Amino acid sequence: VKASNSLSFSLQAKMSRPVQARRLEGIDKNIWVEFVKLAATYSKVNLGQGFPDFPAPDFLTEAFTRALSGGNHMLHQYTRAFGHLPLVKVLAQFFEKLLGRDLDPMTNVMVTVGAYQALFCCFQALVDEGDEVIIIEPFFDCYEPMVKMAGGTPVFVPLRPNPPKDGKLMSSADWQLDPAELASKFSERTKAIVLNSPNNPLGKVFSRRELELIAELCVKHDVLCISDEVYEWLVYDGKQHIRIASLQGMWDRTVIIGSAGKTFSATGWKVGWVVGPNRLLQHLRTVHQNSVYHCATIAQEAVAQGFQRELMLYGKPESYFVQLPKELQQKRDWLVQSLDDVGMKPIIPEGTYFLVADISQFKSDVPDVPNSDEAYDYRFAKWMVKNKGLAAIPLSAFYSEAHKNNYTNFIRFCFAKEEATLKAANDILQKWKQEKNS
Ligand code: PMP
């Protein structure tokens, strides 16, 4: 008895030690875990998390099948750590075209496990204890915890909405940086700025003037730019995606991040990449080789073949990078119409497959929860999925703690969905409108 008592005492003593590393403090909550579960439990129509419910293009899935069973058994084995050769080669060729400069596939390109791991490599490789990293709000939520995990301090600067005076619907272009406010965030402690154009969640496509402003500040203060361009092909209404790395003085200080998940509508493959100067990428490679080492060979092989096809068809009507935005623009317009019709005012996105809508007219629909400090957009999104079966994401999830409360009247929808899914969403909204009017 004595022996077992002392054993349980020593076990208890061990377990009272903190198990969590200090760098995880305050970053344990994650919007996706909570809302993906809610959508899985309650939604009839899921316009929440950002993924297409239509199939990836045939040429891509066929390339995967060929890679899987086409006779080259070595595609089931390890490949080069920093990217399967055919993929880094074709990415270098493709980005040479886009950037108008020569690229070395071995040193200017690295393949990652989705854009997510590309971001992680950037922050771990480039941000030190005490460094500040400027993040433009609203932002893809993982930037903040990733900066903190690297020991850095995020410094936030919001895009400020300027509603059009003529009563027209707002566009994502009406959300702009205040140049003086942006300039005030740069200091000798600033190591990097994160730019995400086209922007998730707003769909804003930064204009040349806005990018030049950011570039000038980066050059002036010797700051790096982590440029998350995963939605680079998803731009509408003839808008152009401008790569900040192509502006004067920016190549040497920019890491471009991309994603096959977004580019080829195959988010589950988790193939991403970084393109940039070797002076930055050499440090990303150190993080990569000491964490995941490399990502699935077969997926890389299939994505390489997808890019080879796109290189051949570059700019032609058959190109997937031409067709996909065309199809998505139509889907955007359907959702804009559905939401506008019920008074959930959409902010028309210039890019991405997301759309933010104003829910301030719906306050009376959602019951107040006494003594709850939960923001209206969170309450609304939870109520909507449980009571109407329609899933969306609260916009304040894309803001820092300090600024969240200023943006609680919006929710984000994803419109990369089959026509039938968008029709089903429209049916839910129409029924809701009739109930409100009766
Ligand atoms: N950056 C942005 C802005 C995103 O929206 C996403 C995915 N939602 C990612 C990065 C991550 O991309 P991946 O799925 O390739 O990891």
Boltz pocket constraint, residues with backbone or C-beta under 6 A from the ligand:
constraints:
  - pocket:
      binder: B
      contacts: [[A, 50], [A, 113], [A, 114], [A, 115], [A, 116], [A, 117], [A, 140], [A, 196], [A, 198], [A, 200], [A, 228], [A, 230], [A, 258], [A, 259], [A, 260], [A, 261], [A, 262], [A, 267], [A, 270], [A, 271], [A, 272]]
      max_distance: 6.0
